[in-house]
Amino acid sequence: MLKNQKYSESLKLMGNSFTITVVAENEKTGNENIALATQEIKRIEKLLTTYKQDSQTNLINDNAGIAPVKVDLEVFNLIERSIGISRITQGAFDISYGSIDKSLWNFDKSMTSLPDAQTALKMVHLIDYRNIILDRENTTVFLKEKGMRIGFGGIGKGYAAEMAKQILIKHNVQSGIINASGDLSAWGLQPNGKKWTIGVADPDSPNAAFSYMEISNKAVATSGNYEKFVTINGKKYSHTIDPKTGLPISGIKSVTIIASNAEFADAMATPIAVMGIKAGLFLIDQIPDLFCIIIDDNNKIYTSKNINLK
């Protein structure tokens, strides 16, 4: 009997590094399955990107305040689910964040001071998921205010990972991991019959793990300030912006979400950081099959109920 093996490939997709791992009985099958997943991620990238003039996202944005835009049902449904997440997080997650100008936040080392609160507030007035008007009958999306913009930066990677996984499962791939720059979805067992596990990164040395978790048939997403941040007057500010103030959050180093679906995990990681430890954990505990690990600036670890760290 042939022994199954792991086959992996890393690619740059959707502006992120994706690593696709499949368990297969030979390299040819492994590579064919990796190609299937890659194709699906590229298809989604084309649909959601803002870097291509004719993408559906850009058509919606170009018609803000002017007219509803007909979109594929898939895009419509993703926007509808995004609005649902905005509701449960009371606007801490909001795909209409696209109106925040890069001139306000560039997070490169040249940034030496925070923008003043007034300027930031002026820019965020266009962020409001309640002004995304959906018409299911005609599958149209209308942004009510001129200048409003949507973007899928907070949910797109997770959605792509989830869809790639589904396509592989449809093609009888029993086991694998789709890793979208740390947002990952795993299913099945490793070739040795054990469940997949991941190390939860130590925020002070992201290459070291402080604990391990079984993640077979689960998805994990992490939002942390150890990758993108600026230090101003000795204080670290995360690249996570609070959509209500336009200013970056501080106090939380990282949020790791464990869910049954990569799209949901990806979408929940940032708003929990915005909501803060107490409100964030309270919300997580209300939602079945959703777990969370938060590390604050003093390296204190907070976890939601019923989570098992090894």
JOPEUR-V722554 format. One record per backbone hydrogen bond with DSSP energy under -1.0 kcal/mol. NH is the residue of the N-H (numbers start at 1). CO is the residue of the C=O. E is the energy in kcal/mol with one decimal. If there is no record, write none. Layout:
BEGIN
{{NH CO E} {NH CO E}}
END
This chain:
BEGIN
{{5 24 -3.1} {7 22 -2.8} {9 20 -1.8} {11 18 -3.1} {13 16 -2.8} {16 13 -2.8} {18 11 -3.4} {19 179 -2.9} {20 9 -2.9} {21 177 -2.9} {22 7 -2.7} {23 175 -2.3} {24 5 -2.6} {30 26 -2.4} {31 27 -3.1} {32 28 -2.3} {33 29 -2.4} {34 30 -2.2} {35 31 -2.2} {36 32 -1.8} {37 33 -2.0} {38 34 -2.4} {39 35 -2.5} {40 36 -1.8} {41 37 -2.2} {42 38 -2.4} {43 39 -2.0} {44 40 -2.0} {45 41 -2.5} {46 42 -2.1} {47 43 -1.4} {48 44 -2.3} {49 45 -2.4} {55 52 -2.2} {59 55 -2.2} {60 56 -2.3} {61 57 -2.3} {62 58 -3.1} {63 59 -1.1} {64 61 -1.6} {65 143 -3.4} {66 63 -2.4} {67 63 -1.8} {69 141 -2.4} {71 139 -2.7} {76 72 -2.4} {77 73 -3.0} {78 74 -1.9} {79 75 -2.4} {80 76 -2.4} {81 77 -2.6} {82 78 -2.3} {83 79 -2.3} {84 80 -1.8} {85 81 -1.9} {86 82 -2.1} {87 83 -2.2} {88 84 -2.0} {89 85 -1.8} {90 87 -1.4} {91 86 -3.2} {92 89 -1.6} {97 94 -1.1} {100 97 -2.5} {104 101 -1.7} {105 101 -1.1} {111 108 -1.9} {120 116 -2.3} {121 117 -2.5} {122 118 -2.4} {123 119 -1.8} {124 120 -1.6} {127 124 -1.9} {131 128 -2.7} {132 129 -1.7} {133 142 -3.5} {135 140 -2.2} {140 135 -1.7} {141 69 -2.2} {142 133 -2.2} {144 131 -2.7} {148 145 -1.7} {151 95 -2.0} {155 152 -1.3} {156 152 -3.4} {159 155 -2.3} {160 156 -2.7} {161 157 -2.5} {162 158 -2.4} {163 159 -2.6} {164 160 -2.5} {165 161 -2.1} {166 162 -2.3} {167 163 -2.2} {168 164 -1.9} {169 165 -2.5} {170 166 -2.4} {171 167 -1.4} {172 169 -1.8} {173 168 -2.8} {176 187 -2.1} {177 21 -2.4} {178 185 -2.6} {179 19 -2.7} {180 183 -3.5} {181 17 -2.0} {183 180 -1.9} {184 220 -3.1} {185 178 -2.3} {186 218 -2.5} {187 176 -2.4} {190 194 -3.3} {193 190 -2.7} {198 213 -2.3} {200 211 -3.1} {202 208 -3.0} {205 202 -1.2} {208 205 -3.5} {210 200 -2.7} {213 198 -2.2} {215 196 -2.9} {218 215 -1.9} {219 259 -3.3} {220 184 -3.0} {221 257 -2.2} {223 255 -2.8} {225 253 -2.9} {230 237 -1.9} {232 235 -2.5} {235 232 -2.0} {237 230 -3.1} {238 249 -2.0} {239 228 -1.2} {242 247 -2.7} {245 242 -1.0} {246 242 -3.3} {249 240 -2.3} {253 295 -2.6} {254 295 -1.7} {255 223 -2.5} {256 293 -2.9} {257 221 -3.3} {258 291 -2.5} {259 219 -2.6} {265 261 -2.3} {266 262 -2.6} {267 263 -2.3} {268 264 -1.8} {269 265 -1.3} {272 268 -1.7} {273 269 -1.2} {274 270 -2.0} {275 271 -2.9} {276 272 -1.5} {280 276 -2.4} {281 277 -2.6} {282 278 -2.1} {283 279 -2.3} {284 280 -2.4} {285 281 -2.4} {286 283 -1.4} {287 284 -1.3} {290 287 -1.2} {291 258 -2.7} {293 256 -2.5} {294 302 -3.2} {295 254 -2.6} {296 300 -2.2} {297 251 -2.2} {299 296 -2.4} {302 294 -3.1} {304 292 -2.3} {310 212 -2.7}}
END
